[in-house]
Amino acid sequence: MIKWQKTMLKKMIGKVFNDIADAMETGQFGEKVRVGLTTLGSEHGVENLVKGAELAQKGILLLK
């Protein structure tokens, strides 16, 4: 393995361990994803979309 490859590998492994440590401290694994909703013209209705967005933000998952 070439020296620069070893350096990159060590940096990648270090980032993984830092990500794991952050996730253990915060309880959040992975990066947050921003989602946009289009309410006008939706067959689900504005109230249902807003309620669903609020539940998703709180981390509540409802499956039927």
Backbone atoms as SQL, in Angstrom:
CREATE TABLE atoms (id INTEGER PRIMARY KEY, chain TEXT, resi INTEGER, resn TEXT, atom TEXT, x REAL, y REAL, z REAL);
INSERT INTO atoms VALUES
  (1, 'A', 1, 'MET', 'N', 0.849, -1.174, 0.000),
  (2, 'A', 1, 'MET', 'CA', 0.000, 0.000, 0.000),
  (3, 'A', 1, 'MET', 'C', 0.896, 1.240, 0.000),
  (4, 'A', 2, 'ILE', 'N', 0.538, 2.217, -0.804),
  (5, 'A', 2, 'ILE', 'CA', 1.296, 3.455, -0.912),
  (6, 'A', 2, 'ILE', 'C', 1.012, 4.334, 0.301),
  (7, 'A', 3, 'LYS', 'N', 1.998, 5.177, 0.657),
  (8, 'A', 3, 'LYS', 'CA', 1.897, 6.020, 1.853),
  (9, 'A', 3, 'LYS', 'C', 0.630, 6.879, 1.858),
  (10, 'A', 4, 'TRP', 'N', 0.293, 7.505, 0.720),
  (11, 'A', 4, 'TRP', 'CA', -0.897, 8.366, 0.685),
  (12, 'A', 4, 'TRP', 'C', -2.169, 7.540, 0.866),
  (13, 'A', 5, 'GLN', 'N', -2.155, 6.280, 0.427),
  (14, 'A', 5, 'GLN', 'CA', -3.312, 5.410, 0.623),
  (15, 'A', 5, 'GLN', 'C', -3.500, 5.082, 2.107),
  (16, 'A', 6, 'LYS', 'N', -2.386, 4.852, 2.795),
  (17, 'A', 6, 'LYS', 'CA', -2.459, 4.585, 4.233),
  (18, 'A', 6, 'LYS', 'C', -3.007, 5.793, 4.975),
  (19, 'A', 7, 'THR', 'N', -2.545, 6.971, 4.566),
  (20, 'A', 7, 'THR', 'CA', -3.013, 8.208, 5.194),
  (21, 'A', 7, 'THR', 'C', -4.516, 8.385, 4.981),
  (22, 'A', 8, 'MET', 'N', -4.983, 8.172, 3.751),
  (23, 'A', 8, 'MET', 'CA', -6.414, 8.300, 3.451),
  (24, 'A', 8, 'MET', 'C', -7.234, 7.274, 4.217),
  (25, 'A', 9, 'LEU', 'N', -6.714, 6.046, 4.306),
  (26, 'A', 9, 'LEU', 'CA', -7.408, 4.997, 5.032),
  (27, 'A', 9, 'LEU', 'C', -7.537, 5.349, 6.509),
  (28, 'A', 10, 'LYS', 'N', -6.463, 5.866, 7.091),
  (29, 'A', 10, 'LYS', 'CA', -6.506, 6.267, 8.503),
  (30, 'A', 10, 'LYS', 'C', -7.515, 7.399, 8.719),
  (31, 'A', 11, 'LYS', 'N', -7.582, 8.352, 7.788),
  (32, 'A', 11, 'LYS', 'CA', -8.538, 9.443, 7.898),
  (33, 'A', 11, 'LYS', 'C', -9.968, 8.927, 7.812),
  (34, 'A', 12, 'MET', 'N', -10.203, 7.976, 6.896),
  (35, 'A', 12, 'MET', 'CA', -11.540, 7.407, 6.747),
  (36, 'A', 12, 'MET', 'C', -11.962, 6.653, 8.002),
  (37, 'A', 13, 'ILE', 'N', -11.063, 5.863, 8.546),
  (38, 'A', 13, 'ILE', 'CA', -11.355, 5.103, 9.762),
  (39, 'A', 13, 'ILE', 'C', -11.599, 6.056, 10.925),
  (40, 'A', 14, 'GLY', 'N', -10.799, 7.112, 11.018),
  (41, 'A', 14, 'GLY', 'CA', -10.985, 8.114, 12.062),
  (42, 'A', 14, 'GLY', 'C', -12.345, 8.780, 11.962),
  (43, 'A', 15, 'LYS', 'N', -12.772, 9.106, 10.736),
  (44, 'A', 15, 'LYS', 'CA', -14.083, 9.726, 10.540),
  (45, 'A', 15, 'LYS', 'C', -15.194, 8.770, 10.962),
  (46, 'A', 16, 'VAL', 'N', -15.061, 7.505, 10.627),
  (47, 'A', 16, 'VAL', 'CA', -16.082, 6.522, 11.011),
  (48, 'A', 16, 'VAL', 'C', -16.208, 6.457, 12.524),
  (49, 'A', 17, 'PHE', 'N', -15.077, 6.381, 13.230),
  (50, 'A', 17, 'PHE', 'CA', -15.126, 6.330, 14.691),
  (51, 'A', 17, 'PHE', 'C', -15.710, 7.604, 15.286),
  (52, 'A', 18, 'ASN', 'N', -15.384, 8.757, 14.705),
  (53, 'A', 18, 'ASN', 'CA', -15.965, 10.018, 15.177),
  (54, 'A', 18, 'ASN', 'C', -17.477, 10.044, 14.941),
  (55, 'A', 19, 'ASP', 'N', -17.904, 9.553, 13.772),
  (56, 'A', 19, 'ASP', 'CA', -19.342, 9.497, 13.478),
  (57, 'A', 19, 'ASP', 'C', -20.069, 8.582, 14.466),
  (58, 'A', 20, 'ILE', 'N', -19.467, 7.447, 14.778),
  (59, 'A', 20, 'ILE', 'CA', -20.068, 6.521, 15.741),
  (60, 'A', 20, 'ILE', 'C', -20.162, 7.169, 17.117),
  (61, 'A', 21, 'ALA', 'N', -19.100, 7.838, 17.539),
  (62, 'A', 21, 'ALA', 'CA', -19.101, 8.510, 18.841),
  (63, 'A', 21, 'ALA', 'C', -20.173, 9.600, 18.885),
  (64, 'A', 22, 'ASP', 'N', -20.279, 10.398, 17.820),
  (65, 'A', 22, 'ASP', 'CA', -21.311, 11.441, 17.765),
  (66, 'A', 22, 'ASP', 'C', -22.705, 10.827, 17.833),
  (67, 'A', 23, 'ALA', 'N', -22.914, 9.738, 17.117),
  (68, 'A', 23, 'ALA', 'CA', -24.220, 9.083, 17.108),
  (69, 'A', 23, 'ALA', 'C', -24.564, 8.541, 18.491),
  (70, 'A', 24, 'MET', 'N', -23.581, 8.013, 19.179),
  (71, 'A', 24, 'MET', 'CA', -23.829, 7.488, 20.520),
  (72, 'A', 24, 'MET', 'C', -24.168, 8.616, 21.495),
  (73, 'A', 25, 'GLU', 'N', -23.545, 9.771, 21.318),
  (74, 'A', 25, 'GLU', 'CA', -23.815, 10.908, 22.201),
  (75, 'A', 25, 'GLU', 'C', -25.168, 11.548, 21.921),
  (76, 'A', 26, 'THR', 'N', -25.510, 11.677, 20.634),
  (77, 'A', 26, 'THR', 'CA', -26.724, 12.401, 20.262),
  (78, 'A', 26, 'THR', 'C', -27.928, 11.499, 20.040),
  (79, 'A', 27, 'GLY', 'N', -27.681, 10.217, 19.770),
  (80, 'A', 27, 'GLY', 'CA', -28.777, 9.304, 19.452),
  (81, 'A', 27, 'GLY', 'C', -29.230, 9.404, 18.010),
  (82, 'A', 28, 'GLN', 'N', -28.529, 10.204, 17.219),
  (83, 'A', 28, 'GLN', 'CA', -28.889, 10.373, 15.812),
  (84, 'A', 28, 'GLN', 'C', -27.828, 9.738, 14.932),
  (85, 'A', 29, 'PHE', 'N', -28.228, 8.726, 14.184),
  (86, 'A', 29, 'PHE', 'CA', -27.305, 8.033, 13.297),
  (87, 'A', 29, 'PHE', 'C', -27.539, 8.525, 11.879),
  (88, 'A', 30, 'GLY', 'N', -26.505, 8.974, 11.237),
  (89, 'A', 30, 'GLY', 'CA', -26.623, 9.483, 9.879),
  (90, 'A', 30, 'GLY', 'C', -26.930, 10.960, 9.866),
  (91, 'A', 31, 'GLU', 'N', -26.880, 11.513, 8.689),
  (92, 'A', 31, 'GLU', 'CA', -27.127, 12.936, 8.540),
  (93, 'A', 31, 'GLU', 'C', -28.615, 13.198, 8.390),
  (94, 'A', 32, 'LYS', 'N', -29.042, 14.374, 8.823),
  (95, 'A', 32, 'LYS', 'CA', -30.436, 14.760, 8.651),
  (96, 'A', 32, 'LYS', 'C', -30.697, 15.029, 7.181),
  (97, 'A', 33, 'VAL', 'N', -31.909, 14.715, 6.772),
  (98, 'A', 33, 'VAL', 'CA', -32.318, 14.935, 5.389),
  (99, 'A', 33, 'VAL', 'C', -33.452, 15.950, 5.388),
  (100, 'A', 34, 'ARG', 'N', -33.311, 16.956, 4.575),
  (101, 'A', 34, 'ARG', 'CA', -34.371, 17.955, 4.452),
  (102, 'A', 34, 'ARG', 'C', -35.338, 17.496, 3.362),
  (103, 'A', 35, 'VAL', 'N', -36.615, 17.629, 3.660),
  (104, 'A', 35, 'VAL', 'CA', -37.653, 17.217, 2.716),
  (105, 'A', 35, 'VAL', 'C', -38.606, 18.374, 2.527),
  (106, 'A', 36, 'GLY', 'N', -38.957, 18.630, 1.287),
  (107, 'A', 36, 'GLY', 'CA', -39.939, 19.666, 0.985),
  (108, 'A', 36, 'GLY', 'C', -41.263, 19.027, 0.590),
  (109, 'A', 37, 'LEU', 'N', -42.362, 19.611, 1.043),
  (110, 'A', 37, 'LEU', 'CA', -43.685, 19.102, 0.707),
  (111, 'A', 37, 'LEU', 'C', -44.440, 20.137, -0.109),
  (112, 'A', 38, 'THR', 'N', -45.146, 19.657, -1.120),
  (113, 'A', 38, 'THR', 'CA', -46.026, 20.519, -1.899),
  (114, 'A', 38, 'THR', 'C', -47.444, 20.231, -1.448),
  (115, 'A', 39, 'THR', 'N', -48.049, 21.215, -0.821),
  (116, 'A', 39, 'THR', 'CA', -49.379, 20.989, -0.249),
  (117, 'A', 39, 'THR', 'C', -50.501, 21.282, -1.228),
  (118, 'A', 40, 'LEU', 'N', -50.309, 22.251, -2.088),
  (119, 'A', 40, 'LEU', 'CA', -51.376, 22.618, -3.020),
  (120, 'A', 40, 'LEU', 'C', -51.577, 21.524, -4.057),
  (121, 'A', 41, 'GLY', 'N', -52.793, 21.071, -4.167),
  (122, 'A', 41, 'GLY', 'CA', -53.117, 20.066, -5.167),
  (123, 'A', 41, 'GLY', 'C', -52.854, 18.638, -4.732),
  (124, 'A', 42, 'SER', 'N', -52.459, 18.438, -3.493),
  (125, 'A', 42, 'SER', 'CA', -52.206, 17.087, -3.004),
  (126, 'A', 42, 'SER', 'C', -53.516, 16.381, -2.710),
  (127, 'A', 43, 'GLU', 'N', -53.594, 15.088, -3.060),
  (128, 'A', 43, 'GLU', 'CA', -54.814, 14.333, -2.774),
  (129, 'A', 43, 'GLU', 'C', -54.939, 13.990, -1.289),
  (130, 'A', 44, 'HIS', 'N', -53.879, 14.219, -0.522),
  (131, 'A', 44, 'HIS', 'CA', -53.906, 13.903, 0.906),
  (132, 'A', 44, 'HIS', 'C', -54.434, 15.053, 1.757),
  (133, 'A', 45, 'GLY', 'N', -54.459, 16.236, 1.224),
  (134, 'A', 45, 'GLY', 'CA', -54.950, 17.392, 1.972),
  (135, 'A', 45, 'GLY', 'C', -53.859, 18.032, 2.808),
  (136, 'A', 46, 'VAL', 'N', -53.987, 19.331, 2.986),
  (137, 'A', 46, 'VAL', 'CA', -52.979, 20.114, 3.694),
  (138, 'A', 46, 'VAL', 'C', -52.835, 19.660, 5.143),
  (139, 'A', 47, 'GLU', 'N', -53.951, 19.421, 5.830),
  (140, 'A', 47, 'GLU', 'CA', -53.890, 19.046, 7.246),
  (141, 'A', 47, 'GLU', 'C', -53.132, 17.735, 7.449),
  (142, 'A', 48, 'ASN', 'N', -53.414, 16.741, 6.587),
  (143, 'A', 48, 'ASN', 'CA', -52.719, 15.455, 6.711),
  (144, 'A', 48, 'ASN', 'C', -51.229, 15.588, 6.432),
  (145, 'A', 49, 'LEU', 'N', -50.863, 16.382, 5.444),
  (146, 'A', 49, 'LEU', 'CA', -49.449, 16.582, 5.136),
  (147, 'A', 49, 'LEU', 'C', -48.723, 17.268, 6.285),
  (148, 'A', 50, 'VAL', 'N', -49.336, 18.296, 6.846),
  (149, 'A', 50, 'VAL', 'CA', -48.712, 19.016, 7.952),
  (150, 'A', 50, 'VAL', 'C', -48.573, 18.100, 9.163),
  (151, 'A', 51, 'LYS', 'N', -49.620, 17.337, 9.475),
  (152, 'A', 51, 'LYS', 'CA', -49.554, 16.418, 10.614),
  (153, 'A', 51, 'LYS', 'C', -48.471, 15.356, 10.391),
  (154, 'A', 52, 'GLY', 'N', -48.403, 14.827, 9.180),
  (155, 'A', 52, 'GLY', 'CA', -47.369, 13.839, 8.861),
  (156, 'A', 52, 'GLY', 'C', -45.972, 14.420, 8.979),
  (157, 'A', 53, 'ALA', 'N', -45.794, 15.649, 8.541),
  (158, 'A', 53, 'ALA', 'CA', -44.493, 16.310, 8.641),
  (159, 'A', 53, 'ALA', 'C', -44.107, 16.530, 10.099),
  (160, 'A', 54, 'GLU', 'N', -45.075, 16.911, 10.920),
  (161, 'A', 54, 'GLU', 'CA', -44.804, 17.118, 12.349),
  (162, 'A', 54, 'GLU', 'C', -44.424, 15.805, 13.033),
  (163, 'A', 55, 'LEU', 'N', -45.128, 14.721, 12.693),
  (164, 'A', 55, 'LEU', 'CA', -44.791, 13.416, 13.272),
  (165, 'A', 55, 'LEU', 'C', -43.408, 12.947, 12.817),
  (166, 'A', 56, 'ALA', 'N', -43.104, 13.180, 11.557),
  (167, 'A', 56, 'ALA', 'CA', -41.781, 12.779, 11.043),
  (168, 'A', 56, 'ALA', 'C', -40.682, 13.559, 11.738),
  (169, 'A', 57, 'GLN', 'N', -40.916, 14.838, 11.991),
  (170, 'A', 57, 'GLN', 'CA', -39.914, 15.663, 12.658),
  (171, 'A', 57, 'GLN', 'C', -39.674, 15.169, 14.082),
  (172, 'A', 58, 'LYS', 'N', -40.715, 14.659, 14.714),
  (173, 'A', 58, 'LYS', 'CA', -40.586, 14.131, 16.067),
  (174, 'A', 58, 'LYS', 'C', -40.030, 12.709, 16.068),
  (175, 'A', 59, 'GLY', 'N', -39.898, 12.108, 14.899),
  (176, 'A', 59, 'GLY', 'CA', -39.360, 10.752, 14.808),
  (177, 'A', 59, 'GLY', 'C', -40.389, 9.675, 15.058),
  (178, 'A', 60, 'ILE', 'N', -41.663, 10.011, 14.903),
  (179, 'A', 60, 'ILE', 'CA', -42.733, 9.047, 15.133),
  (180, 'A', 60, 'ILE', 'C', -43.100, 8.404, 13.799),
  (181, 'A', 61, 'LEU', 'N', -43.111, 7.074, 13.766),
  (182, 'A', 61, 'LEU', 'CA', -43.422, 6.341, 12.553),
  (183, 'A', 61, 'LEU', 'C', -44.687, 5.540, 12.783),
  (184, 'A', 62, 'LEU', 'N', -45.705, 5.790, 11.970),
  (185, 'A', 62, 'LEU', 'CA', -46.959, 5.075, 12.082),
  (186, 'A', 62, 'LEU', 'C', -47.162, 4.249, 10.813),
  (187, 'A', 63, 'LEU', 'N', -47.300, 2.955, 10.972),
  (188, 'A', 63, 'LEU', 'CA', -47.536, 2.075, 9.826),
  (189, 'A', 63, 'LEU', 'C', -48.875, 1.392, 9.987),
  (190, 'A', 64, 'LYS', 'N', -49.600, 1.263, 8.900),
  (191, 'A', 64, 'LYS', 'CA', -50.892, 0.559, 8.938),
  (192, 'A', 64, 'LYS', 'C', -50.802, -0.674, 8.085);
